[in-house]
Amino acid sequence: MSDTLTLEQQILLTELDAYRGVDEAEEAHRVFIRQHVTSTSLWWHRDTMPGHVTASSFVVTPDFQWMLLHYHRKLDRWLQFGGHDDGEQHPAKAVLRELAEESGLKHFAFFGNPVIFDLDVHIIPARKEVPEHKHLDVRYLFVADKAQKLSPGGGESELLQWASLKDSPSLLHDEGGQRVCKKLEQLAADSK
């Protein structure tokens, strides 16, 4: 790695190098994100165009039977929690803040160590003064108790829902959401 890279870039690049996508599409996302982090000093900043690294969390119950989702007002669909880096300069740090803000969960934990669970690159439509751009999404898996009180926050959502794992694919209908649901189904099968 180059001496011109920041420590944060070097850490994320090491994590991206240790990860491999489960299919050609996800592996292409990994390569694209890696190239962006290597070549863009403000890879994490929301003003970096035509895209920037974001962070997402998929939250499941410890038995892998339920997934927590929120209805995103601006995008008009059910999504996992996540968003922009506000200066943390690492998606695993940004995702902790985003998850707490958007869900109101007080108790949640990474599934195992904070390692990448999924990678996705997707288009965010233009809105007001922000042009269409790409989110280079680094995704993590979290576990949380379903009995906790939920409190939508962050101004992006008013609806939160624990969806059964079998119903989640119909709510997360994009390619990345489908891929994550398959990964979760495999984890559920492996945990039995």
KANOR-V217727 format. One record per residue. N is the residue number from 1. RES is the residue in one letter. OMEGA is omega in radians with two decimals (* if undefined). BURIAL is 1 if it has 9 or more other ideal C-beta (glycine too) atoms within 8 Angstrom, else 0. D_CENTER is the distance of its C-alpha to the mean C-alpha in whole Angstrom. Layout:
# KANOR-V217727
[[N:RES:OMEGA:BURIAL:D_CENTER] [N:RES:OMEGA:BURIAL:D_CENTER]]
This chain:
# KANOR-V217727
[[1:M:-3.08:0:25] [2:S:3.07:0:27] [3:D:-3.12:0:29] [4:T:3.12:0:27] [5:L:3.08:1:24] [6:T:3.09:0:22] [7:L:-3.14:0:22] [8:E:3.08:1:18] [9:Q:-3.11:1:18] [10:Q:3.14:1:20] [11:I:-3.12:1:18] [12:L:3.11:1:14] [13:L:3.08:1:17] [14:T:3.12:0:18] [15:E:3.11:1:15] [16:L:3.11:1:14] [17:D:-3.14:0:18] [18:A:-3.07:0:18] [19:Y:3.00:1:15] [20:R:3.11:0:16] [21:G:-3.12:1:15] [22:V:3.11:0:16] [23:D:-3.09:0:18] [24:E:-3.12:0:19] [25:A:-3.12:1:16] [26:E:3.10:1:13] [27:E:3.06:1:16] [28:A:3.07:1:17] [29:H:-3.13:1:13] [30:R:-3.13:1:13] [31:V:-3.14:0:17] [32:F:3.14:1:16] [33:I:3.14:1:13] [34:R:-3.14:1:16] [35:Q:3.13:0:19] [36:H:-3.12:1:17] [37:V:-3.14:1:16] [38:T:-2.96:1:20] [39:S:-3.02:0:22] [40:T:-3.07:0:20] [41:S:3.10:0:21] [42:L:-3.11:0:19] [43:W:-3.04:1:16] [44:W:-2.96:1:14] [45:H:-3.08:0:16] [46:R:3.12:0:15] [47:D:3.13:0:19] [48:T:-3.12:1:18] [49:M:0.33:0:19] [50:P:3.09:0:19] [51:G:-3.10:1:15] [52:H:3.13:1:13] [53:V:3.04:1:10] [54:T:-3.11:1:7] [55:A:3.11:1:4] [56:S:3.09:1:2] [57:S:2.96:1:4] [58:F:-3.05:1:7] [59:V:3.13:1:10] [60:V:3.01:1:13] [61:T:-3.10:1:17] [62:P:3.13:0:19] [63:D:3.13:0:21] [64:F:3.13:1:18] [65:Q:-3.04:0:19] [66:W:3.08:1:17] [67:M:3.12:1:14] [68:L:-3.13:1:13] [69:L:3.02:1:12] [70:H:3.13:1:13] [71:Y:-3.07:1:15] [72:H:-3.07:1:14] [73:R:-3.06:0:17] [74:K:-3.11:0:17] [75:L:3.05:0:15] [76:D:3.08:0:18] [77:R:3.09:0:15] [78:W:-3.12:1:13] [79:L:2.91:1:10] [80:Q:3.13:1:7] [81:F:3.08:1:7] [82:G:3.13:1:6] [83:G:-3.01:1:8] [84:H:3.00:0:10] [85:D:-3.13:1:11] [86:D:3.11:0:15] [87:G:3.12:0:17] [88:E:-3.14:1:15] [89:Q:2.95:0:15] [90:H:-3.08:1:12] [91:P:-3.14:1:8] [92:A:3.08:1:9] [93:K:-3.13:1:12] [94:A:-3.07:1:10] [95:V:3.09:1:7] [96:L:3.12:0:11] [97:R:-3.11:1:12] [98:E:-3.11:1:10] [99:L:3.12:1:10] [100:A:-3.12:1:14] [101:E:-2.99:0:14] [102:E:-3.06:1:13] [103:S:-3.02:1:14] [104:G:3.10:1:17] [105:L:3.09:1:16] [106:K:-3.07:0:19] [107:H:3.08:0:18] [108:F:-3.11:1:15] [109:A:3.00:0:14] [110:F:3.00:1:12] [111:F:-3.04:1:14] [112:G:3.09:0:16] [113:N:3.09:0:15] [114:P:3.11:0:12] [115:V:3.14:1:12] [116:I:3.09:1:9] [117:F:-3.10:1:9] [118:D:3.08:1:8] [119:L:-3.13:1:8] [120:D:3.02:1:8] [121:V:-3.11:1:11] [122:H:-3.10:1:12] [123:I:2.99:0:14] [124:I:-3.09:1:14] [125:P:3.08:0:18] [126:A:3.11:0:20] [127:R:-3.09:0:21] [128:K:-3.06:0:24] [129:E:-3.12:0:24] [130:V:-3.13:0:21] [131:P:3.01:0:21] [132:E:-3.13:0:19] [133:H:-3.12:1:17] [134:K:2.91:1:14] [135:H:3.11:1:10] [136:L:-2.86:1:9] [137:D:3.04:1:6] [138:V:-2.94:1:5] [139:R:-3.10:1:3] [140:Y:3.11:1:6] [141:L:3.13:1:8] [142:F:2.99:1:11] [143:V:3.13:1:14] [144:A:3.10:1:16] [145:D:-3.10:0:19] [146:K:-3.09:0:20] [147:A:-3.11:0:23] [148:Q:3.04:1:21] [149:K:3.11:0:22] [150:L:-3.14:1:19] [151:S:-3.12:0:19] [152:P:-3.13:1:17] [153:G:3.10:0:17] [154:G:3.10:1:16] [155:G:-3.09:0:18] [156:E:-3.04:1:15] [157:S:3.02:1:16] [158:E:-3.09:0:19] [159:L:3.02:0:18] [160:L:-3.10:1:17] [161:Q:2.92:1:17] [162:W:3.12:1:17] [163:A:3.08:1:17] [164:S:-3.12:1:19] [165:L:-3.14:1:17] [166:K:3.11:0:20] [167:D:-3.06:0:19] [168:S:3.13:1:16] [169:P:3.13:1:16] [170:S:3.11:0:18] [171:L:3.10:1:16] [172:L:-2.93:1:13] [173:H:3.11:0:15] [174:D:-3.09:0:14] [175:E:-3.13:0:14] [176:G:3.11:1:10] [177:G:3.10:1:10] [178:Q:-3.14:1:14] [179:R:3.13:1:13] [180:V:3.13:1:10] [181:C:3.09:1:13] [182:K:3.10:0:16] [183:K:-3.13:1:14] [184:L:3.07:1:14] [185:E:3.11:1:18] [186:Q:3.08:0:19] [187:L:3.10:1:18] [188:A:3.12:1:20] [189:A:-3.13:0:23] [190:D:-3.10:0:23] [191:S:-3.12:0:23] [192:K:*:0:26]]
